[in-house]
Amino acid sequence: MKRKSFLLLAGVATFYFNNTFAQTTQKDSVKVNNVEEVIITGSANPKKRIESSIAITTMKAKDIQQKAPQSTADILQYVPGFLAENSGGEVGNNLFARGIPSAGAYEYVQIQEDGLPIFEDGALQFANIDNFQRLDLTLQGVEAVRGGTASVFASGAPGGIVNFISKTGQNDTKGTLKLSTSTFGLFRTDFNIGGALVQDKLFFNAGGFYREDNGMRSPRFKANRGGQIKLNLTYKFDKGYARVYYKYLNDRAMFYQVTPFIKNGNSVKAYPGFDPNYGTFASMEMAQIRVPQYGGGFFETDLRNGVHPVSHAIGTELKYKLSDVVTVHNNMKFTSINQDYNAIFAPSWMGSIVSQNEYSDNLNIDRANAFFTYVNGGGVLDPNEKLKRADLWFIRKNMQNLANNLNFNIDLDKVKLNVGHYYSNWSSDHYWNWNSFLVTASDKPRLVNLQDTSTGTNYTYNGVSQITWLERQAGLTGNVNAFFANADIEINDK
């Protein structure tokens, strides 16, 4: 136990409905200039963008829909100073902040939802924070702060803060239904509806999505399937508001790993039999694994589940004006995540692509006695078929996080003070079971068995060449207790 303190072609149909027919007024038609936006991220006192001294990028829902991002990493590519590496698919990607060396994941940048971290540590092994974040019609906008005050108002975030802000409802009931399809077998439904249960007092918003698709690199099964639901309820009163919110995520997403190429001088070309644009080492033949374990019993898992988080997040928010000078704002959230991680890894350090003779030589098997067959069908391999090791890594993570942010804003006209306390307690328990396959070096490879005919020794078990070569069970906990203070001083009217 360790402890840390401290492009695709698509057809889209969208339907809007509104229960009011309001006359367009001059006020309605006025477009607010970007510099007049009120910024709430990385600042104790919300202020207009033109008045803010921090480097911030904002994107409204309309901006995001025009960009049509397929993942969290996709949308972060539009933030100056951030480098988003999104080759893993929808999940398991990396974000780098300019000027700060990082090993990857979302290290040194905190990803928030409605002002609190999605999970306190965004760089846990096999738990990149985008595993638990999805984009849909419930999103009001995104605010991204680079450096500046991020290290003050977020823990472990010298590189910045990215805050995904949810819609919260209004007096007019409005909704959107969106249906999407594509050449990659996509069928997706998004919806959002928000309005008032009691005019000017009680507001609601509900939305989410469900989708299935084959993935950009199809493994011949549904690579991505699942969705999420988000709800919130807001009660407004004379001196502030109170809000409760909930998010349920149950989604499976394929994580893509390496693609083989052939180096030819200073250029590279596709490996024969492997499509560099759409190929993958994941295949239906490796979808299910059941292997015996030391001490008895069997371990089994299913690659078709991909990276599969089931997440519940429930929170409350209160803003109350205690006096003409003092306003208190408290935001609390509890998050529970259970994730099964299934992915195929076949990097070069696991061994190069080799001939059958080279493979048998490495095991000291006489070439004449090395009998290679397909697991499914039992046919003998073509002698020219090359081989590769590919691993199925399974990691189960059970994670919890309780976070609370308390702020007191003191408005003294020319001086605006903020004092507060941030608390976060989190835990992550994990179990690893990693197995190696012997496969053909091809797109969507086939499983291979090997037997030494001279001794009858089998060097594989239904295509598994190394059974549970790594097993690990451990846990990690962390606490954050932070007091903070901030002062905004207006020297003169300019």
Residue pairs with C-beta under 8 A, 6 or more apart in sequence:
1 474
1 475
1 476
1 477
2 474
2 475
2 476
2 477
3 476
3 477
3 478
4 121
4 476
4 477
4 478
5 478
5 479
5 480
6 155
6 156
6 478
6 479
6 480
8 70
8 182
8 183
8 184
8 186
8 216
9 182
9 183
10 68
10 180
10 181
10 182
10 186
11 180
11 181
11 182
12 178
12 179
12 180
13 178
13 179
14 176
14 177
14 178
14 179
15 176
15 177
15 178
16 174
16 175
16 176
17 174
17 175
18 172
18 173
18 174
18 175
19 172
19 173
19 195
20 172
20 173
22 28
22 172
34 49
34 58
35 48
35 49
35 50
36 48
36 49
36 50
37 48
37 49
37 58
38 46
38 47
38 48
38 49
39 46
39 47
39 48
39 49
39 52
39 54
39 56
39 58
39 143
40 46
40 115
40 143
40 163
40 165
41 56
41 112
41 115
41 143
41 144
41 145
41 161
41 163
42 54
42 56
42 143
42 145
42 148
42 149
42 150
42 153
42 154
42 160
42 161
43 52
43 54
43 149
43 153
44 153
44 407
44 409
44 416
44 418
44 420
44 486
44 488
45 409
45 411
45 416
45 418
45 486
45 488
47 488
49 56
49 58
53 148
54 145
54 148
54 149
55 80
55 81
55 145
55 146
55 147
55 148
56 143
56 144
56 145
56 146
57 78
57 79
57 80
57 142
57 143
57 144
57 146
58 141
58 142
58 143
58 144
59 67
59 75
59 78
59 141
59 142
60 140
60 141
61 137
61 139
61 140
61 141
61 167
63 141
64 75
64 135
64 139
64 141
64 142
67 74
67 75
67 78
69 75
69 135
70 90
71 86
71 89
71 90
71 91
71 93
71 130
71 135
72 93
72 111
72 129
72 130
72 133
72 134
72 135
73 84
73 85
73 86
73 93
73 94
73 95
73 130
74 84
74 86
75 135
75 142
76 82
76 84
76 95
76 144
76 162
77 84
77 86
79 144
79 146
79 162
80 146
81 97
81 98
81 146
81 147
81 160
82 95
82 96
82 97
82 98
82 109
82 144
82 146
82 160
83 95
83 96
83 98
84 93
84 94
84 95
84 96
85 93
85 94
85 95
85 96
85 104
86 93
87 93
87 256
88 255
88 256
88 257
89 215
89 216
89 223
89 224
89 253
89 254
89 255
89 256
90 130
90 224
90 253
90 254
91 128
91 130
91 131
91 253
91 255
91 307
92 126
92 128
92 130
92 131
92 255
92 307
92 343
93 128
93 130
94 102
94 104
94 105
94 106
94 128
95 105
95 106
95 109
96 102
96 104
96 159
97 108
97 109
97 146
97 147
97 158
97 159
97 160
98 146
98 159
100 108
100 158
100 159
102 108
102 159
103 123
104 123
105 122
105 123
105 124
105 128
105 129
106 122
106 123
106 128
106 129
106 130
107 122
107 123
107 159
108 156
108 157
108 158
108 159
109 122
109 150
109 157
109 159
109 160
109 161
109 162
110 117
110 122
110 150
110 154
110 155
110 156
110 157
110 160
110 161
110 162
111 117
111 118
111 122
111 129
111 130
111 133
111 162
111 164
112 118
112 154
112 161
112 162
112 163
112 164
113 133
113 163
113 164
113 166
113 247
113 313
114 163
114 164
114 165
114 166
114 245
114 315
114 317
114 331
115 163
115 317
115 331
115 405
116 315
116 331
116 332
116 333
116 403
116 405
117 154
117 155
117 401
117 403
117 424
118 129
118 132
118 133
118 313
118 335
119 127
119 129
119 132
119 335
119 337
119 399
119 401
119 426
120 155
120 401
120 403
120 424
120 426
120 478
120 480
121 156
121 426
121 428
121 478
122 128
122 129
123 129
124 397
124 399
124 428
124 476
125 395
125 430
126 341
126 393
126 395
126 397
126 430
127 337
127 339
127 397
127 399
127 428
131 253
131 307
131 309
131 339
132 249
132 309
132 311
132 337
133 164
134 209
134 227
134 228
134 249
134 251
136 190
136 192
136 207
136 208
136 209
136 228
136 230
137 176
137 178
137 190
137 191
137 192
137 207
137 209
138 166
138 167
138 192
138 205
138 207
138 208
138 230
139 164
139 165
139 166
139 167
140 165
140 166
140 167
140 168
141 165
142 162
142 163
142 164
142 165
143 161
143 162
143 163
143 165
144 160
144 161
144 162
144 163
145 160
145 161
145 162
145 163
146 159
146 160
147 158
147 159
147 160
148 160
149 486
150 157
150 158
150 159
150 160
150 161
151 157
151 158
152 484
152 486
153 161
153 484
154 161
155 422
155 424
155 480
155 482
166 205
166 230
166 232
166 245
167 192
167 194
167 205
167 207
168 194
168 203
168 205
168 232
168 234
168 243
169 194
169 195
169 196
169 203
169 204
169 205
169 232
169 234
170 194
170 195
170 196
170 203
171 195
171 196
171 199
171 200
171 203
172 195
172 196
173 193
173 194
173 195
173 196
174 193
174 194
174 195
175 191
175 192
175 193
175 194
176 190
176 191
176 192
176 193
177 189
177 190
177 191
178 188
178 189
178 190
178 191
179 188
179 189
180 186
180 187
180 188
180 189
180 190
180 211
181 187
181 188
182 213
184 213
184 214
184 215
184 216
184 218
185 212
185 213
185 214
185 218
185 222
186 211
186 212
186 213
186 214
187 211
187 212
187 213
188 209
188 210
188 211
188 212
188 213
189 209
189 210
189 211
190 207
190 208
190 209
191 207
191 208
191 209
192 205
192 206
192 207
192 208
193 205
193 206
193 207
194 203
194 204
194 205
194 206
194 207
195 203
195 204
196 202
196 203
196 204
197 203
197 204
200 236
201 235
201 236
201 237
202 233
202 234
202 235
202 236
203 233
203 234
203 235
203 236
204 231
204 232
204 233
204 234
205 230
205 231
205 232
206 229
206 230
206 231
206 232
207 229
207 230
208 227
208 228
208 229
208 230
209 227
209 228
210 226
210 227
211 224
211 225
211 226
211 227
212 222
212 224
212 225
213 222
213 223
213 224
213 225
214 221
214 222
214 223
215 223
215 224
215 254
215 256
215 280
216 256
216 278
217 223
217 254
217 256
217 278
217 279
217 280
217 282
218 278
218 280
219 254
219 280
219 282
219 283
219 284
219 287
219 303
219 444
220 283
220 284
220 444
221 284
221 287
221 304
222 304
223 253
223 254
223 306
224 251
224 252
224 253
224 254
224 306
225 251
225 252
226 249
226 250
226 251
226 252
226 253
226 308
227 249
227 250
227 251
228 247
228 248
228 249
228 250
228 251
229 247
229 248
230 245
230 246
230 247
230 248
231 245
231 246
231 247
232 243
232 244
232 245
232 246
233 243
233 244
233 245
234 241
234 242
234 243
235 241
235 242
235 243
239 320
239 321
240 318
240 319
240 320
240 321
240 327
241 317
241 318
241 319
242 316
242 317
242 318
242 319
243 316
243 317
243 318
244 314
244 315
244 316
244 317
245 314
245 315
245 316
245 317
246 312
246 313
246 314
246 315
247 311
247 312
247 313
247 314
248 311
248 312
249 309
249 310
249 311
250 309
250 310
250 311
251 308
251 309
252 304
252 305
252 306
252 307
252 308
253 306
253 307
253 308
254 282
254 306
254 307
254 343
255 306
255 307
255 341
255 343
256 280
256 282
257 281
257 343
257 344
257 345
257 346
257 347
258 281
258 345
258 346
258 347
258 348
259 274
259 276
259 279
259 280
260 271
260 274
260 353
260 388
260 441
261 268
261 269
261 270
261 271
261 276
262 268
262 269
262 270
262 271
270 276
271 353
271 441
273 441
273 442
273 443
274 441
274 442
274 443
275 443
278 443
279 443
279 444
280 344
280 443
280 444
281 344
281 346
281 388
281 390
281 439
281 445
282 303
282 343
282 344
282 444
283 439
283 444
283 445
283 446
284 444
285 375
285 376
285 439
285 445
285 446
285 447
285 463
286 303
286 344
286 390
286 392
286 437
286 439
286 445
286 447
286 463
287 302
287 303
287 304
288 300
288 301
288 302
288 303
288 304
289 299
289 300
289 301
289 302
289 303
289 392
289 435
289 464
290 298
290 299
290 300
291 298
291 299
291 300
291 435
291 461
291 464
291 467
291 468
292 298
292 461
292 467
293 299
293 468
294 468
299 394
299 433
299 435
299 468
301 340
301 342
301 392
301 394
301 433
302 342
303 342
303 343
303 344
303 392
304 342
305 340
305 342
306 342
306 343
307 339
307 340
307 341
307 342
307 343
308 339
308 340
308 341
308 342
309 337
309 338
309 339
310 337
310 338
310 339
311 335
311 336
311 337
311 338
312 335
312 336
312 337
313 333
313 334
313 335
313 336
314 333
314 334
315 331
315 332
315 333
315 334
316 330
316 331
316 332
316 333
317 329
317 330
317 331
317 332
318 328
318 329
318 330
318 331
319 327
319 328
319 329
320 327
320 328
320 329
321 327
322 328
324 411
325 410
325 411
325 412
326 408
326 409
326 410
326 411
327 408
327 409
327 411
328 406
328 407
328 408
328 409
329 406
329 407
329 409
330 404
330 405
330 406
330 407
331 404
331 405
332 402
332 403
332 404
332 405
333 401
333 402
333 403
333 404
334 400
334 401
334 402
335 399
335 400
335 401
335 402
335 403
336 399
336 400
337 397
337 398
337 399
337 400
338 396
338 397
338 398
338 399
339 395
339 396
339 397
339 399
340 394
340 395
340 396
341 393
341 394
341 395
341 396
341 397
342 392
342 393
342 394
343 392
343 393
344 390
344 391
344 392
344 393
345 390
345 391
345 393
346 388
346 389
346 390
346 391
350 389
350 390
350 391
350 436
351 388
351 389
353 386
353 387
353 388
353 441
354 362
354 386
354 387
354 388
355 386
355 387
356 370
356 372
356 381
356 383
356 385
356 386
356 387
357 367
357 370
359 370
359 387
359 438
359 450
360 366
360 367
360 370
360 450
361 367
363 450
363 459
365 450
365 452
365 459
366 452
366 454
369 452
369 453
369 454
369 455
370 450
370 452
370 453
371 380
371 450
371 451
371 452
371 453
372 380
372 381
372 385
372 387
372 448
372 449
372 450
373 379
373 380
373 381
373 448
373 449
373 451
374 380
374 381
374 446
374 447
374 448
374 449
375 446
375 447
375 448
375 449
375 460
375 462
375 463
376 446
376 447
381 440
381 448
385 440
385 441
386 440
386 441
387 438
387 439
387 440
387 441
387 448
388 439
388 440
388 441
388 445
389 436
389 437
389 438
389 439
389 465
390 436
390 437
390 439
390 445
391 434
391 435
391 436
391 437
392 434
392 435
392 437
393 432
393 434
394 432
394 433
394 434
394 435
395 430
395 431
395 432
396 430
396 431
397 428
397 429
397 430
398 428
398 429
398 430
399 426
399 427
399 428
399 429
400 426
400 427
401 424
401 425
401 426
401 427
402 423
402 424
402 425
402 426
403 422
403 423
403 424
403 425
404 422
404 423
404 424
405 420
405 421
405 422
406 420
406 421
406 422
407 418
407 419
407 420
408 418
408 419
408 420
409 416
409 417
409 418
410 416
410 417
410 418
410 419
414 489
414 490
415 487
415 488
415 489
415 490
416 487
416 488
416 489
417 485
417 486
417 487
417 488
418 484
418 485
418 486
418 487
419 483
419 484
419 485
419 486
420 483
420 484
420 485
421 481
421 482
421 483
421 484
422 480
422 481
422 482
422 484
423 480
423 481
423 482
424 478
424 479
424 480
425 477
425 478
425 479
425 480
426 477
426 478
426 479
427 475
427 476
427 477
427 478
428 475
428 476
428 477
429 474
429 475
429 476
430 472
430 473
430 474
430 475
430 476
431 472
431 473
432 470
432 471
432 472
432 473
433 468
433 470
433 471
434 468
434 469
434 470
434 471
435 464
435 466
435 467
435 468
435 469
436 464
436 465
436 466
436 469
437 447
437 463
437 464
437 465
438 447
438 448
438 449
438 450
438 460
438 463
438 464
438 465
439 445
439 446
439 447
439 448
439 463
440 446
440 448
447 462
447 463
448 460
448 463
449 458
449 460
449 462
449 463
450 458
450 459
450 460
450 465
451 457
451 458
451 459
452 459
459 465
461 467
